[in-house]
Amino acid sequence: MYRTIAALFMIVLLATSCQASSAMKYELIYSMDKAGPTGQQPAKSSRPEKKIKIGLVPKGIGIDYFNYAAQGAMEAGKSLGIDIIFSGPPTADADLQIETVEGLIEQKVDLIAISANDPVKLVPVLQKARERGIKVITWDADTEPQGRQFFVNMVEPEVLGRHLLDTLALSMGEKGNYAIMTGSFAAANLNEWLKWIRIQQKEYYPDLKLVATVATDDDHGKAYDVAKKLLADYPNLNGILGNSSVGPPGAAKAVKEAGKSGKVKVVGLSNPNLMRSYLHEGSAQVATLWSPKKLGFLTIMLAYHYLNGEMPVDGQEIDGVGNIRVNGDMVIMGEPLDFTTDNVDQYDF
């Protein structure tokens, strides 16, 4: 069980340009206690003379999932005595992420860790950063390999994709019509999960029928609107699977308001704080995730080791996280965790 460590924070929003298309820089100032996301105190590494600066770039600052990840990153930064700059666009937008990276290049950070909104479009600016001597890794969502050194992943993509479809199939009695709400058709991690969701259905659930796959752009309001349209367009819909954090709560809200709680099953990736009430009232059945705080913590720890010449190793134990797996240039943090009405109150993130 992962208990959220008490955190007080304030978000300072600075517009870097008065033009509407410009990226925005956000800085988080945290007052946190010293334990890691599992309640353990990570051992401090020897600090270099020059204070390290790491830029942590989310898909979008307005997404709760990434703000939880930032809390874990700030904990790791505090324990290591390094500066963490949490900077990104307000919503999931690759062009605004490019502007964010340009800003971090100007700040001469030592390393950029980015959750990419587009695996291809971001490569040139990340290569520019590397040419300037800035190291680059990805976390949560990858780019093409030439854009970074390694990728910090939450779970094995095949394991997660197949597991998500299993949770939906079990909730639906392994038959009926379902739709998928994805965050973006450009995000590499979401597309990989989609691939394995479809493979799992084809191999094991012939009586399930996928009727639509729609994008939410990782926006809470759009997720709700998309879910309402799905319910209107497909009156015989039996299930909705969301594979990004805004999808399941948007779907559950729409299902509840349509008076279809329990009739249209809702499962997918989201954090327990967003899904708690929907799980308890029956407008959602299962939420799946991992600890985003732990992912942010792990990303900074691995980034720090990399800056000190140490690459991740399969089976390596990371203080405050546990043993990681390494598959080629991908680090795998752990296994997916399911939240239901029976256990969701044990978690707070």
C-alpha positions in Angstrom: 0.0 0.0 0.0 1.2 3.4 -0.9 0.3 6.2 1.5 0.7 9.7 0.2 3.3 11.6 2.2 1.9 14.9 3.4 2.8 17.6 1.0 2.2 21.3 0.9 2.8 23.0 -2.4 2.1 26.1 -4.4 2.0 26.4 -8.1 3.5 29.6 -9.6 2.4 30.2 -13.2 4.6 32.3 -15.3 3.7 33.1 -18.9 6.9 33.3 -21.0 5.1 35.2 -23.8 1.9 37.0 -24.3 1.1 35.1 -27.4 -1.5 32.4 -27.1 0.6 29.8 -28.9 3.6 30.1 -26.5 4.4 27.5 -23.9 4.0 28.3 -20.3 6.5 27.6 -17.5 5.3 26.3 -14.2 7.4 26.0 -11.1 6.4 23.9 -8.1 7.6 24.8 -4.7 7.2 21.9 -2.2 7.5 21.6 1.5 7.8 17.8 1.9 9.0 15.4 4.6 12.1 13.4 3.7 10.8 9.9 3.2 10.5 8.4 -0.3 7.2 7.4 -1.9 7.2 4.0 -0.1 7.9 5.6 3.3 11.6 4.8 3.1 14.5 7.3 3.4 16.7 6.9 0.3 20.4 6.9 1.0 22.1 10.2 0.0 24.7 10.0 -2.7 27.8 12.1 -2.6 27.1 15.5 -4.1 29.2 17.0 -6.8 30.6 20.5 -6.4 28.2 21.9 -9.0 24.6 21.7 -8.1 22.8 19.6 -10.6 19.7 20.9 -12.4 17.2 18.4 -13.9 14.2 19.5 -16.0 11.2 17.2 -15.6 8.7 17.7 -18.4 5.2 16.2 -18.2 2.7 15.8 -21.0 0.6 18.5 -19.4 0.7 20.4 -16.1 -3.0 20.3 -15.8 -3.2 16.5 -15.5 -3.3 15.3 -11.9 -1.3 12.2 -12.7 1.8 14.3 -13.6 1.4 16.5 -10.5 1.6 13.4 -8.3 4.7 12.3 -10.3 6.2 15.7 -9.6 5.8 15.2 -5.9 7.9 12.1 -6.0 10.5 13.8 -8.2 10.7 16.7 -5.7 11.3 14.2 -2.9 14.1 12.6 -4.8 15.6 15.9 -5.6 15.5 17.0 -2.0 17.1 13.8 -0.8 19.9 14.2 -3.3 20.5 17.9 -2.9 19.7 18.8 -6.5 17.3 21.2 -8.3 14.3 19.9 -10.1 12.5 22.2 -12.5 9.0 20.8 -13.3 8.1 22.6 -16.5 5.6 21.9 -19.2 2.5 23.0 -21.2 -0.9 23.4 -19.6 -2.3 20.6 -21.7 -0.9 17.7 -23.7 0.6 19.4 -26.8 3.8 18.4 -28.6 4.5 21.9 -30.0 4.2 23.5 -26.6 6.5 20.7 -25.2 9.1 21.7 -27.8 8.9 25.3 -26.5 9.4 23.9 -23.0 12.5 22.0 -24.0 13.9 25.1 -25.7 13.4 27.0 -22.4 15.3 24.3 -20.5 18.1 24.4 -23.0 18.4 28.1 -22.4 18.5 27.5 -18.6 21.4 25.1 -19.2 20.0 22.2 -17.2 22.1 19.1 -16.9 19.4 16.6 -17.9 15.9 16.7 -19.4 13.5 13.9 -18.5 10.4 14.2 -20.7 7.1 12.3 -21.1 6.6 12.8 -24.8 3.4 13.8 -26.4 4.7 12.8 -29.8 7.5 10.2 -30.3 8.8 11.7 -33.6 8.1 15.5 -33.4 10.1 16.0 -30.2 13.2 14.2 -31.5 14.9 17.3 -33.2 14.7 19.5 -30.2 15.9 16.7 -27.9 18.8 16.1 -30.2 19.6 19.8 -30.1 19.7 19.5 -26.3 22.1 16.6 -26.5 24.3 18.5 -28.9 24.5 21.3 -26.2 25.8 18.7 -23.7 22.4 18.2 -22.0 21.6 14.5 -21.3 18.1 13.3 -22.2 15.9 10.5 -20.9 12.2 9.8 -21.3 9.7 8.7 -18.7 6.0 7.6 -18.9 5.9 8.1 -22.7 8.8 7.4 -25.0 10.3 9.0 -28.1 12.2 7.4 -31.0 15.5 6.0 -29.6 17.6 8.7 -31.2 16.0 11.3 -29.0 17.1 9.9 -25.7 19.5 7.6 -23.8 16.9 5.4 -22.1 13.2 5.2 -21.2 11.8 4.9 -17.7 8.6 2.9 -18.1 5.9 2.1 -15.5 5.1 -1.5 -16.6 5.8 -3.8 -19.5 3.5 -2.6 -22.3 2.2 -6.1 -23.2 1.4 -6.9 -19.6 -0.5 -3.7 -19.1 -2.5 -3.8 -22.4 -3.6 -7.4 -21.9 -4.4 -6.7 -18.2 -6.6 -3.8 -19.1 -8.7 -5.8 -21.5 -8.9 -8.6 -19.0 -10.4 -6.2 -16.4 -13.0 -5.1 -18.9 -13.9 -8.6 -20.1 -14.4 -9.8 -16.5 -16.6 -6.8 -15.8 -18.7 -7.4 -18.9 -19.0 -11.2 -18.6 -16.7 -11.6 -21.6 -19.3 -10.4 -24.2 -20.8 -7.3 -25.6 -19.9 -4.0 -27.3 -17.2 -1.7 -25.9 -15.3 1.5 -26.8 -11.8 2.7 -26.0 -11.1 6.3 -24.9 -7.4 6.9 -25.5 -5.5 10.1 -24.6 -3.9 10.8 -27.9 -3.3 8.9 -31.1 0.2 10.4 -31.3 1.4 9.1 -27.9 3.7 6.1 -28.3 2.9 4.5 -24.9 -0.8 4.8 -25.4 -0.6 3.3 -28.9 1.5 0.4 -27.6 -1.1 -0.3 -25.0 -3.9 -0.1 -27.6 -2.1 -2.7 -29.7 -2.0 -5.2 -26.9 -5.6 -4.5 -25.8 -6.7 -5.4 -29.3 -4.4 -8.5 -29.5 -5.8 -9.8 -26.2 -9.4 -9.4 -27.3 -8.7 -11.2 -30.6 -6.9 -14.0 -28.9 -9.1 -14.6 -25.9 -12.5 -12.8 -26.1 -14.2 -13.5 -29.4 -17.6 -12.3 -28.1 -16.3 -8.8 -27.3 -16.8 -6.2 -30.1 -14.8 -3.0 -30.3 -17.1 -0.4 -31.8 -15.0 2.8 -31.5 -11.7 4.2 -30.4 -11.7 7.9 -29.6 -9.2 10.5 -28.3 -9.6 12.8 -25.3 -6.4 14.8 -25.8 -5.8 14.1 -22.1 -8.3 16.8 -21.2 -10.9 16.2 -18.4 -13.7 18.2 -20.1 -13.2 16.6 -23.5 -13.1 13.1 -21.9 -16.5 13.7 -20.4 -17.9 15.1 -23.7 -16.4 12.2 -25.7 -18.0 9.7 -23.3 -21.5 11.3 -23.6 -21.2 11.1 -27.4 -20.2 7.5 -27.2 -23.3 6.7 -25.1 -25.5 8.6 -27.5 -24.0 7.1 -30.7 -23.9 3.5 -29.4 -27.1 2.9 -27.3 -26.1 -0.8 -27.1 -22.7 0.0 -25.6 -21.8 -2.3 -22.7 -18.4 -1.1 -21.7 -15.8 1.7 -21.9 -12.1 1.3 -21.4 -9.9 4.4 -20.8 -6.2 4.1 -21.3 -5.2 7.5 -19.9 -6.0 9.0 -16.5 -8.8 11.4 -17.6 -10.7 8.7 -19.6 -12.2 6.6 -16.8 -13.5 9.4 -14.6 -15.0 11.2 -17.6 -16.7 8.0 -18.7 -17.9 7.2 -15.2 -19.4 10.7 -14.9 -21.2 10.4 -18.2 -22.5 6.9 -17.4 -23.8 8.0 -14.0 -25.6 11.0 -15.5 -27.2 8.8 -18.2 -28.6 6.5 -15.6 -26.5 3.6 -16.8 -24.3 2.8 -13.8 -23.6 -0.9 -13.8 -25.1 -1.3 -17.2 -22.2 0.2 -19.0 -19.0 -1.0 -17.4 -16.1 1.4 -16.9 -12.5 0.4 -16.4 -9.1 1.7 -17.2 -6.0 3.7 -16.2 -6.6 6.3 -13.5 -5.6 7.2 -10.0 -7.7 6.3 -7.0 -8.4 9.8 -5.8 -10.1 10.5 -9.2 -12.0 7.2 -9.2 -12.9 6.6 -5.5 -16.5 8.0 -5.6 -17.3 6.4 -9.0 -16.1 3.0 -7.8 -18.1 3.2 -4.6 -21.3 4.2 -6.3 -20.9 1.6 -9.1 -20.5 3.9 -12.1 -17.0 2.4 -12.6 -15.8 -1.1 -11.8 -12.0 -1.1 -11.9 -9.2 1.5 -12.0 -5.7 0.4 -12.8 -2.5 2.3 -12.2 0.8 2.3 -10.4 2.2 4.9 -8.0 2.9 8.0 -10.1 4.9 9.4 -7.1 7.1 6.4 -7.2 7.6 6.8 -11.0 8.6 10.4 -10.5 11.0 9.5 -7.7 12.5 6.6 -9.8 13.0 8.9 -12.8 15.0 11.4 -10.8 17.1 8.8 -9.0 18.0 7.1 -12.4 18.7 10.5 -13.9 21.1 11.4 -11.1 22.9 8.0 -11.4 23.2 8.6 -15.2 24.7 12.0 -14.7 27.3 10.3 -12.5 28.1 7.8 -15.2 25.9 4.9 -14.0 23.5 3.3 -16.4 20.5 1.3 -15.1 21.1 -2.4 -14.6 18.6 -5.2 -14.6 17.7 -6.2 -11.0 19.2 -3.0 -9.6 17.8 -2.0 -6.3 16.8 1.7 -6.0 16.4 3.0 -2.5 12.8 4.0 -1.9 11.6 2.1 -5.0 12.9 -1.5 -5.0 14.3 -3.7 -7.7 13.9 -2.5 -11.3 14.0 -4.5 -14.5 15.9 -3.4 -17.6 14.9 -4.6 -21.1 17.3 -3.2 -23.7 17.1 0.6 -23.3 13.8 0.5 -21.3 13.6 0.5 -17.5 10.5 -1.2 -16.1 9.4 -0.1 -12.6 6.9 -2.8 -11.7 3.5 -4.3 -12.2 0.0 -2.7 -12.6 -2.2 -2.3 -9.5 -6.0 -2.5 -9.6 -8.3 -0.4 -7.5 -11.8 -1.5 -6.7 -14.5 -0.6 -4.2 -12.9 -3.0 -1.8 -9.4 -1.5 -1.7 -9.5 2.0 -3.1 -9.8 3.7 0.3 -6.4 2.3 1.2 -4.7 4.6 -1.3 -4.3 8.4 -1.5 -2.8 9.7 -4.7 
